[in-house]
Amino acid sequence: MKKINIIFLCLGIIIGIVGCFCFYPFKSDIERLSKNFVDVVTNDKNQTSEMIHVQYNKKDDYLLIGAKKGWEHRVVSCIEMFIKAFDLIRNEVDTDFTLDIETGDFSRNPNVLAYAYRGVDSKYLIPDFTFADWPEVGIINYDNTCKEIEEAGKKPYIYDKIFWIGNASTNNIRKRLVKMGENNKNFEFIGMEWKEASKENQLKRQEANKYVSLPDHTKYKYLIDVPGWGYSARVKLLLFSGRPLFYVGRGENEYYFKDLIPFEHYIPVKADLSDLKAKYNWAETHPVEAQEIAQNALKYAKEHLTTRAAIFKYSEILSQYIKDYKQMREKKVLHPRFLPQKAE
């Protein structure tokens, strides 16, 4: 029994050490998000590491946001998106409410706001943190990055291939994709790994053993997106590329995906990649149609996938949630327990 306890103790220490590297200590950065009607608090004792809790008091016009440290800079960016969206509808809100925002790659709870859901349906799909920024992968400003990708895509491609690069360890289908690339001269699929960031280099693009910027993706004739842990945040950026996008089927999609039409905005690929070669051959033998797909995607992205459009969409989802909350407030609602109460 003592040996077992020692083993668990060692595992706990290791997990704790890893956690120190994986979770960005954002308390100092949170100050820039505060407004005269917003307080943001952090609490390391909260065990829901990827959940943001929100309470709003209409009488005092007081918004209280609480969260634990999250992966990289994600929680800070998530809170920034929420505040901007709430500010658009703030004067219209006529009731107190509470809500939870899942900041992970998917959620199984249809009652929380999330970027994607797994195994459940929900009407609370919200735009993700990337619309604010994602500095660890080089996205300091989302709109600027999209413009850079679009401008790069206006140049002729250099490589007559389908291109993908990413962490292949997050999904077996990615490993299969990389393996397919090893045996096909028309595919260039690169598995890479991000290196651990030092405390001094947080909020900067992290080093990787291999790296290709998003604008440089456009050096290839075609692009492909493959699922990872959950939804893929990069899809919306690839739609700005002016390159036909092969989209591998999955269960977790972002809020806008329902608007995209196969063979109009993207080239669909089965989840097991069994038809990838056939779809590549189709694109090669239908160059006009393939380029129309790329241009349709670009047009859609420029109209609907800007930060401004995303915040407006977010405000619509928030408004719907608050209306639903008001109708169900007689039912049991979970209130975050760790949040401090405003002093009278």
Residue, then its C-alpha position, 0 to 999 in steps of 0.5 A: m500500500k505504501k508503494i502505491n501511495i508513493i507512486f501516486l505521489c510521484l505521479g502527482i508531482i510530475i503532473g504538477i510540474v507539467g502543468c506549470f509549463c502547459f498553463y499560462p499564468f495570465k493574472s497580470d495580463i487579465e488587467r487589460l480586459s477590465k472595464n467599469f462594469v467588468d471584474v475578472v478574477t482567477n482562482d487556482k482552486n477551481q478544478t474546472s481548468e477549461m471553463i470560464h464562469v460568468q455572472y451578471n447582475k442587472k441591478d448593479d450592471y455588474l459582470l463578474i468573470g472567473a476562470k482558472k489558468g488555461w492552455e497558453h493564452r486561450v482563456v484571456s483571448c476567450i474572455e476578451m471575445f466575450i466582453k466585446a460581444f456582451d458590450l454589443i447587447r449590454n443595454e438590451v439585457d433585462t435580467d440577471f444570468t449565469l453561464d459557462i464557457e468551455t474553452g477546450d477543443f470540444s464540449r459534451n455539455p449542450n448547456v454551455l457556450a463552446y466552440a464545438y460539441r461532441g456527441v450532442d447538439s447545441k444552439y450555443l456554438i460561439p466564435d473561438f478565441t482565435f478571432a482575438d489572437w493566438p500568439e503562440v502559433g504566430i497569430i498576433n492579430y487575426d484580421n491582419t493574419c487573414k490579410e497576409i494569407e489572402e495577399a500571399g494567395k494572389k501569387p501563383y503556387i510553387y508546388d503542385k501538391i496538397f499540403w498539410i503540417g501539424n502535430a500528428s500525435t493529436n489524432n490517429i488520422r493525422k498519423r495516417l495522413v503523414k504516412m500517405g504523404e510518404n508514399n505519394k509525390n502529390f502529397e506533402f504532409i509534415g508531422m511536427e512538434w511544438k517545443e516547450a516555451s520558456k516563461e520569457n517567451q510566452l505570448k510569442r510564437q513558439e519554436a517548433n522542430k518544423y514550421v511553415s507560416l500560414p501565408d506560406h501555405t499558399k505556396y502549394k496548389y491545394l491545402i487540406d485540414v485534418p481533425g486534431w483533439g477536436y475542432s480545427a481553429r485553422v480552417k477559417l484562416l485557410l479559407f482566405s488562402g485562395r487555394p482549394l481546401f480539402y476538408v476531412g470529415r469530423g464530428e466537431n465543427e465551428y459555428y460557421f461550418k453549417d453555411l459551407i457547402p461541399f464542392e462549393h466552398y471546400i472539397p469533402v474527404k471521408a473521415d478515414l481518408s479512403d477517397l483522398k486520392a480520388k478527390y485529388n484526381w477530381a481536382e486535377t481534372h476539374p481545375v476550373e471548378a476547383q478554383e471556383i471552390a477556392q474563390n467561393a471560400l475566400k468570398y465567404a471568409k471575407e464577408h463572414l469570418t472577420t473579427r467584427a463579424a465574429i463578435f456580432k455573431y457571438s452577441e447573437i448567441l449570447s442574446q439567445y442564451i440569455k432569453d433561454y435562461k430567463q425562461m428557465r430561471e425557475k429551474k435549477v441553474l448551476h452557479p459558480r461557487f468560487l466567485p466572490q460576491k460584490a460588496e454591498 
